[in-house]
């Protein structure tokens, strides 16, 4: 798996079409499996992501890719 963490910045993407949001963060991961690649992305207020980083890591650790 490959993980990226941006702890704090201005987020200007997203489906809501809103303007830039300051003090945002991103947790992202790519999990490679025999059946393909799986992408995870969590964005939100930096404080919220900091509080949920452990849960995000648990989610990734729970991935048990199987052969097709």
N, C-alpha and C positions, 0 to 999 in steps of 0.2 A: 504494500500500500504506500501511497505517496500523500503526504499531508502538507498543507500550507496554512499559515496563520498570519493574518494582518491584524495587529492588536488595536490600532486606532487610526482613523483617517476620515476622509469625507467620502461617503458612498453616493454615487450618482447614477447607479443602474437600478434595474428592477422593473417589474411589470406594472407598478402602480402609476408610473409616469410622473411622479412627483419630482420636486427639485432635489438638489443635493442635501444630504443629511450629514451633519458634522458628528464627530465622536462615535463613529460606527466602526464595526470590525467585521472580519470574515474568517470563518473556519471552513476549510475545504479539504476534500480527500478524493483520491481515485483508488479504488480497490480493483486489482487485476484478478480475474478468475478464469478458469478454463472455458466458461460459458460467455465471457465477454468482460467488458470493463464497466464498473459501476461508479457513478459520480455523486458525491454528497457536497452540499453547500449550505452553510448556515450564516446568515447575515443579520445584523441587528445592532442595538446599542452596545458599545464596547463593554460596559459593566455587565450587561446581561450575558454576553458571550463569555466573559471571564468566569462568571458564575456557572455556566453550563459546559465549560470546556471538558470537565471530567465525564459528564454524561455523553458528550460527543465521542470521547476516547473509548468509553465503554461500548458504544454502538459499533465503532470500528473493530474493537477487539472481539465482538460477538460474531463477526462475519466469518463463516466457515464455508468458503467456496468449495463446491463439489464438482467432480468431472461430469460432463454431459452424459 
